[in-house]
Amino acid sequence: MKESNKDIIRILLAILLPPVGVFLQVGFGMHFWINIVLTLFGFIPGIVHAIYIILTRNGSGVEA
């Protein structure tokens, strides 16, 4: 599957369940836990953070 297709799937998951989108992008790292907290404080901040992480990081968690 092309990387752009994977990003689209991750973004859709990030809209429905933000921590899942972050987990698929970077795994159980600091950004995953930050996203959990943001999602608990408000669903919209969790979505924004998840989409930011998906669009700015490659699969290894290193900035592109």
DSSP file (Angstrom, degrees, kcal/mol; ACC not computed):
  #  RESIDUE AA STRUCTURE BP1 BP2  ACC     N-H-->O    O-->H-N    N-H-->O    O-->H-N    TCO  KAPPA ALPHA  PHI   PSI    X-CA   Y-CA   Z-CA
    1    1 A M              0   0    0      0, 0.0     5,-0.0     0, 0.0     2,-0.0   0.000 360.0 360.0 360.0 137.8    0.0    0.0    0.0
    2    2 A K     >  -     0   0    0      1,-0.1     4,-1.9     4,-0.0     3,-0.3  -0.314 360.0-119.3 -67.5 150.9    1.3    3.4   -0.9
    3    3 A E  H  > S+     0   0    0      1,-0.2     4,-2.2     2,-0.2     5,-0.2   0.857 113.8  55.9 -60.7 -36.3    2.4    5.7    2.0
    4    4 A S  H  > S+     0   0    0      1,-0.2     4,-1.9     2,-0.2    -1,-0.2   0.873 106.3  51.0 -66.0 -34.9   -0.2    8.3    1.1
    5    5 A N  H  > S+     0   0    0     -3,-0.3     4,-2.0     2,-0.2    -1,-0.2   0.893 109.3  50.7 -66.1 -39.2   -3.0    5.7    1.3
    6    6 A K  H  X S+     0   0    0     -4,-1.9     4,-2.6     1,-0.2    -2,-0.2   0.894 108.5  52.2 -64.8 -39.0   -1.7    4.7    4.8
    7    7 A D  H  X S+     0   0    0     -4,-2.2     4,-2.6     2,-0.2    -1,-0.2   0.895 107.3  52.3 -64.0 -39.3   -1.7    8.4    5.8
    8    8 A I  H  X S+     0   0    0     -4,-1.9     4,-2.3     2,-0.2    -1,-0.2   0.919 110.7  47.3 -62.3 -43.3   -5.3    8.7    4.7
    9    9 A I  H  X S+     0   0    0     -4,-2.0     4,-2.4     1,-0.2    -2,-0.2   0.919 112.5  49.9 -63.8 -43.4   -6.4    5.7    6.7
   10   10 A R  H  X S+     0   0    0     -4,-2.6     4,-2.5     1,-0.2    -2,-0.2   0.897 110.2  50.4 -62.3 -40.1   -4.5    7.0    9.8
   11   11 A I  H  X S+     0   0    0     -4,-2.6     4,-1.7     2,-0.2    -2,-0.2   0.914 109.9  49.9 -65.9 -42.2   -6.1   10.5    9.4
   12   12 A L  H  X S+     0   0    0     -4,-2.3     4,-1.6     1,-0.2    -1,-0.2   0.921 113.2  46.3 -61.7 -42.7   -9.6    8.9    9.2
   13   13 A L  H  X S+     0   0    0     -4,-2.4     4,-3.8     1,-0.2     8,-0.3   0.876 108.5  56.9 -65.1 -36.6   -8.8    6.8   12.4
   14   14 A A  H  < S+     0   0    0     -4,-2.5    -1,-0.2     1,-0.2    -2,-0.2   0.829 105.9  50.4 -64.9 -31.0   -7.4   10.0   14.0
   15   15 A I  H  < S+     0   0    0     -4,-1.7    -1,-0.2     2,-0.2    -2,-0.2   0.883 119.7  35.6 -73.0 -37.6  -10.8   11.7   13.5
   16   16 A L  H  < S+     0   0    0     -4,-1.6    -2,-0.2     1,-0.2    -3,-0.2   0.923 142.5   4.8 -80.5 -46.9  -12.7    8.8   15.0
   17   17 A L    >X  -     0   0    0     -4,-3.8     4,-1.4    -5,-0.2     3,-1.2  -0.779  68.9-165.4-140.3  89.9  -10.2    7.8   17.7
   18   18 A P  H 3> S+     0   0    0      0, 0.0     4,-1.9     0, 0.0     5,-0.2   0.835  85.3  54.8 -52.1 -43.8   -7.2   10.2   17.9
   19   19 A P  H 3> S+     0   0    0      0, 0.0     4,-2.7     0, 0.0     5,-0.2   0.844 104.6  55.8 -62.2 -29.7   -5.0    7.9   20.0
   20   20 A V  H <> S+     0   0    0     -3,-1.2     4,-2.4    -7,-0.2     5,-0.2   0.923 106.6  49.6 -66.8 -42.7   -5.3    5.1   17.6
   21   21 A G  H  X S+     0   0    0     -4,-1.4     4,-1.0    -8,-0.3    -1,-0.2   0.907 113.7  45.7 -61.0 -42.2   -4.1    7.3   14.7
   22   22 A V  H  X>S+     0   0    0     -4,-1.9     4,-3.1     2,-0.2     5,-0.7   0.912 110.9  53.3 -67.3 -42.4   -1.1    8.4   16.8
   23   23 A F  H  X5S+     0   0    0     -4,-2.7     4,-1.9     1,-0.2    -2,-0.2   0.916 107.5  50.7 -59.2 -43.5   -0.3    4.9   17.9
   24   24 A L  H  <5S+     0   0    0     -4,-2.4    -1,-0.2     1,-0.2    -2,-0.2   0.780 116.7  42.7 -65.8 -25.2   -0.3    3.7   14.3
   25   25 A Q  H  <5S+     0   0    0     -4,-1.0    36,-0.2    -3,-0.4    -2,-0.2   0.917 137.3   3.0 -86.0 -48.0    2.1    6.5   13.4
   26   26 A V  H  <5S-     0   0    0     -4,-3.1    -3,-0.2     1,-0.3    -2,-0.2   0.471  90.2-136.8-123.8  -4.6    4.6    6.5   16.3
   27   27 A G     << -     0   0    0     -4,-1.9     2,-1.9    -5,-0.7    -1,-0.3  -0.380  63.7 -19.7  80.5-161.2    3.7    3.6   18.6
   28   28 A F  S    S+     0   0    0      4,-0.1     2,-0.2    -2,-0.1    -1,-0.1  -0.502  99.1 125.1 -84.5  70.9    3.6    3.8   22.4
   29   29 A G  S  > S-     0   0    0     -2,-1.9     4,-1.6     1,-0.0     3,-0.3  -0.419  80.0 -75.6-113.9-168.1    5.8    6.9   22.8
   30   30 A M  H  > S+     0   0    0      1,-0.2     4,-2.4     2,-0.2     5,-0.2   0.884 127.5  55.1 -58.9 -41.2    5.5   10.3   24.3
   31   31 A H  H  > S+     0   0    0      1,-0.2     4,-2.2     2,-0.2    -1,-0.2   0.838 103.3  55.9 -66.0 -32.0    3.2   11.6   21.6
   32   32 A F  H  > S+     0   0    0     -3,-0.3     4,-1.9    -5,-0.2    -1,-0.2   0.944 111.1  43.3 -62.0 -47.1    0.7    8.7   22.2
   33   33 A W  H  X S+     0   0    0     -4,-1.6     4,-2.0     2,-0.2    -2,-0.2   0.864 111.8  53.3 -70.3 -35.8    0.4    9.6   25.9
   34   34 A I  H  X S+     0   0    0     -4,-2.4     4,-2.6     1,-0.2    -1,-0.2   0.914 109.1  50.8 -60.5 -41.7    0.2   13.3   25.1
   35   35 A N  H  X S+     0   0    0     -4,-2.2     4,-2.6     2,-0.2    -2,-0.2   0.873 105.6  54.8 -66.9 -36.4   -2.6   12.5   22.7
   36   36 A I  H  X S+     0   0    0     -4,-1.9     4,-2.1     2,-0.2    -1,-0.2   0.947 111.3  45.3 -58.4 -48.1   -4.5   10.5   25.4
   37   37 A V  H  X S+     0   0    0     -4,-2.0     4,-2.1     1,-0.2    -2,-0.2   0.928 113.4  49.0 -63.1 -45.9   -4.4   13.5   27.7
   38   38 A L  H  X S+     0   0    0     -4,-2.6     4,-1.8     1,-0.2     8,-0.5   0.890 110.9  50.8 -61.8 -38.7   -5.5   15.9   25.0
   39   39 A T  H  < S+     0   0    0     -4,-2.6    -1,-0.2     1,-0.2    -2,-0.2   0.872 109.5  50.4 -67.4 -36.4   -8.3   13.6   24.0
   40   40 A L  H  < S+     0   0    0     -4,-2.1    -1,-0.2    -5,-0.2    -2,-0.2   0.868 111.2  48.8 -68.4 -35.7   -9.5   13.4   27.6
   41   41 A F  H  < S-     0   0    0     -4,-2.1     2,-0.2     1,-0.3    -2,-0.2   0.824 137.7 -23.1 -71.9 -31.3   -9.4   17.2   28.0
   42   42 A G     X  -     0   0    0     -4,-1.8     4,-1.4    -5,-0.2    -1,-0.3  -0.798  53.8-128.9-179.9 135.6  -11.4   17.7   24.8
   43   43 A F  H  > S+     0   0    0     -2,-0.2     4,-1.9     1,-0.2     5,-0.1   0.874 105.1  57.0 -63.1 -38.7  -11.9   15.6   21.7
   44   44 A I  H  > S+     0   0    0      1,-0.2     4,-2.7     2,-0.2     5,-0.2   0.917 104.0  50.9 -63.9 -46.1  -11.0   18.4   19.2
   45   45 A P  H  > S+     0   0    0      0, 0.0     4,-2.4     0, 0.0    -1,-0.2   0.889 110.2  52.1 -59.4 -35.6   -7.5   19.0   20.7
   46   46 A G  H  X S+     0   0    0     -4,-1.4     4,-2.3    -8,-0.5    -2,-0.2   0.902 110.3  47.4 -64.2 -40.9   -6.8   15.2   20.4
   47   47 A I  H  X S+     0   0    0     -4,-1.9     4,-2.6     2,-0.2     5,-0.2   0.931 112.2  49.3 -65.7 -46.0   -7.8   15.2   16.8
   48   48 A V  H  X S+     0   0    0     -4,-2.7     4,-2.3     1,-0.2    -2,-0.2   0.929 113.3  46.6 -60.3 -45.9   -5.7   18.3   16.0
   49   49 A H  H  X S+     0   0    0     -4,-2.4     4,-2.6    -5,-0.2    -1,-0.2   0.916 112.1  50.8 -62.8 -43.9   -2.7   16.7   17.7
   50   50 A A  H  X S+     0   0    0     -4,-2.3     4,-2.4     1,-0.2    -2,-0.2   0.922 111.7  46.3 -62.2 -44.9   -3.2   13.4   16.0
   51   51 A I  H  X S+     0   0    0     -4,-2.6     4,-2.4     2,-0.2    -1,-0.2   0.900 111.6  52.8 -66.1 -39.3   -3.4   14.9   12.5
   52   52 A Y  H  X S+     0   0    0     -4,-2.3     4,-1.7    -5,-0.2    -2,-0.2   0.939 110.9  46.7 -58.7 -47.6   -0.4   17.1   13.2
   53   53 A I  H  X S+     0   0    0     -4,-2.6     4,-1.4     1,-0.2    -2,-0.2   0.918 112.9  49.4 -62.3 -44.0    1.7   14.0   14.2
   54   54 A I  H  < S+     0   0    0     -4,-2.4    -1,-0.2     1,-0.2    -2,-0.2   0.901 115.1  43.3 -63.2 -41.4    0.5   12.0   11.2
   55   55 A L  H  < S+     0   0    0     -4,-2.4    -1,-0.2     1,-0.2    -2,-0.2   0.723 119.9  40.2 -80.3 -20.7    1.3   14.8    8.7
   56   56 A T  H  < S+     0   0    0     -4,-1.7     8,-1.7    -5,-0.2     2,-0.4   0.536 108.2  60.8-106.8  -6.8    4.7   15.8   10.2
   57   57 A R  B  <  -A   63   0A   0     -4,-1.4     6,-0.2     6,-0.2     2,-0.1  -0.918  66.8-138.9-124.1 147.2    6.3   12.4   11.1
   58   58 A N    >   -     0   0    0      4,-1.7     3,-1.9    -2,-0.4    -2,-0.1  -0.360  48.2 -82.2 -89.1-178.3    7.3    9.4    9.1
   59   59 A G  T 3  S+     0   0    0      1,-0.3    -1,-0.0     2,-0.1    -2,-0.0   0.696 124.8  58.9 -60.6 -23.4    6.7    5.8   10.4
   60   60 A S  T 3  S-     0   0    0      2,-0.2    -1,-0.3     1,-0.0     3,-0.1   0.490 113.8-110.5 -87.6  -1.6    9.8    5.7   12.6
   61   61 A G  S <  S+     0   0    0     -3,-1.9     2,-0.4     1,-0.3    -2,-0.1   0.548  79.5 125.1  86.5   6.6    8.7    8.7   14.7
   62   62 A V  S    S-     0   0    0      1,-0.1    -4,-1.7    -4,-0.1    -1,-0.3  -0.840  71.6-100.4-100.9 136.8   11.5   10.9   13.3
   63   63 A E  B      A   57   0A   0     -2,-0.4    -6,-0.2    -6,-0.2    -1,-0.1  -0.245 360.0 360.0 -58.9 139.7   10.4   14.2   11.7
   64   64 A A              0   0    0     -8,-1.7    -1,-0.2    -6,-0.0    -7,-0.1   0.445 360.0 360.0 -81.8 360.0   10.3   14.1    8.0
